[in-house]
Amino acid sequence: AMNYANYVFTVIYTLEAILKIIGTRKFYFYKSWNIFDFVIVVFAWLGIAMDHVMNDSVIDPSILRSFRVFRVARILRIIQMAKGIRRLLYTLICSLPALINIGTLLLLIIYIYAVVGVAMFGYVRRQGTLNDQVNFERTPSAIVLMTRLATSAGWNDVLDAIMVSPPDCDVNLYENTEGSSGDCGSRDLLSPTSLPSSSLLS
């Protein structure tokens, strides 16, 4: 049923585009909404063609299925008729520069906390939540972890893991390093407040 509906609406959009092109000729492409409609029609037919050749194609099927995403764009045609939705869309577009500034500030906060995390918890033993992907041993992995913690997802488990204490760790593991506490975590005032504060700031 979904396939038949897809064919019906694709034919309707195609006929609409053809009639507009016949009526307005080259002026059809002077309007941005017409270009948008034309792109939707092209990708709709391309998606249908991909469905038919998918079984016999040497290309990865997941790549071919990605063309189906453009079908969702059809709903944006409503914006052309709905003035309220169009006004909201234009407001969002005008707000993009401010959103980019906020995103840049957020990335800066995440980077700062990641660097501090590497300096404070880069030596902590892997246990509990800490593993090959979740750790503060290197800056890239710390940035990924802090990005996850920015959503407040599981920060308490990570906090518990970086505050590991004997006998679950070895205080004398790096005894030749000045100020080292081995692969144990830190329980001073800064450690328990670092992850919650990052979640609040993010």
N, C-alpha and C positions, 0 to 999 in steps of 0.2 A: 504493500500500500504506500509506503514511504517513497519507494522508487517511482511509482506512477505519479504521485504528487509532485515529485521532483521534476519529472518530465513535463508535466502540465505547466507548472510555473515557469520552467525554463523556456518553453515554447511561447508562453504569454509575454515574458520579458523580451524574448527575441523579436517577436512581432512588433512589440512596442518600439524597440530600438530601430527596426527596419522602417516603420512608418515615420518615425521622427527624422531619420536620415533622409528619407524621400521628401518629406515636407520642408525640412530646413536646410538640407544639403550640407555644405561645408560649415554652415553656422551651427550645426549640431555640436561640433567639438569646441565651440567657443564657451560653452557653459560647463562648469565643473561638475554639476550633478549629472549631466548627460555622459560625460567621460566616465564618471563613477558607475553609472548604469551599464555602459558599454563594457567596462572591465568585468563587472559581475557576470554579464552574459557570456563573455569569452571564457572565463574561468569555470562557469557552470557547464558549458559544453566540453571544456577540457576535462573536467572531473568525470563527466559521463563517459567520455572516450577512455579515460584511464580505468574506469570500472570494467569496461569491456575487454581491455587488453591486459588487465592486471594478472590474470592467471598465466598468460603466455609470455609475459615480459620478463627480461633478465634484470630489470631494475628492482631494487628493494621495494616491496609492497608498501612499507610504512612511509616511504617518500611519496609514492603515488597517492596514498590516502590523505596526505597533507593538503591536496587540492580541494578536498571537501570542506576545509575550514572556510574557504571563501564563500560557501553557501550561506554561512551565518551573516555575512555582510549584507544580505538582502534586506534584513530587518532595518538597516540604516536608511533605507529608502523612505521609511516613515518620517524621518527627520525633515525631509523636503516639504512634507505637508503639515506636520505638527510644529507650529510656531514656538510653543513652549519648550519642546525638546530641542529645537534648533537654538533657542536662546541659551539654554543650559549648556549646549555643546560649545557655542561661541564663548561663553563665560569660562568654560574649562580650558579652551585653547588660549584665552588671554591670561589665564592663571599659570600656564606652563612655565614661564620664566621664574616665577616665585617658587613653584614646586621643584624646579631644578636646583635652586639655591638651597632649599630645605634638604633635598636629597644629598647635595654636596656636603652640607654641614653634618648630616647623619653619617655619611661615609667617613668624614674626618673624625668624628667621635668614636666610631667603631675602630678606626685605625689606631687612634691613640690608646684606647683600651687594649687592643691587641698587642701593641708594643709593650705596654706596661705588664700585660699578662705573660708575655714571653720572658720579661726580666724577672718577674716574681715567681712564676709557676712553671717555667720551662724545664726544670729539673725534677718535678714531682713524678713519683712512680706511677706507671699506668696501672690503674685498678679502678674498680667501680665503673663509672661512666667513661673514664679516660681510656682511649684505645688508639689504634693507628690513625683514625680520622679525627677523633675528638681529643685534642690536646693543645698545649701551649708551647710545644717544643720548637716550632718554627713559625715565623710571621704569617705565611700564607694560611697554614692550618688554623692559627689563632684568629685570623680575620674571618675565616669561614665559621668558626665556632662563635665568635662575637656577633656575627650576623644572625646566627640561629638564636642566640640569647637575646638579641634585640626584640624578638617576638615573645619574650618571656617563656620560651619553651624549655622546660627542664633545667632552669638555672640552678635550682636547689640541689639537684643531683650532681651537677658539675661542681658546685660549691662544696658539697660534702666530699667529693673526690679530691679536690685540691687542698683540703685541710686534713689530709691523712697524717696520722701520728704514730709513734712506736706503740706496739711492736709490729705494726703493719708496714713499717719502712725502716731504713737504716740511716741513722743520724750521722754516722761516721763514714758514709760511702765516699764522700769527696772531702776527706779530712785535710788534704793539702791545699784546698781552696779557702781563701780567707773569707770568713763570714758565712761559710756554707753550713746548711743544716741537712746535708745528705740529700736523699730523694724524698724527704718528708715535706709536708706542706707547712704553710705559715698560719698561725692562729692569732696574729696580732690584730689590732683594730682595723687595719687597712684591708686585710684579706676578706673578712666576712661582709664588708660593705662594698667591695669592688663590683661584684657581679650584680647585686640588686640595684646599685646606683646606675650601672650601664643600662639595665632594663628600663629604669625610670627615665633616663635621659633620652633613650631611643624611642 
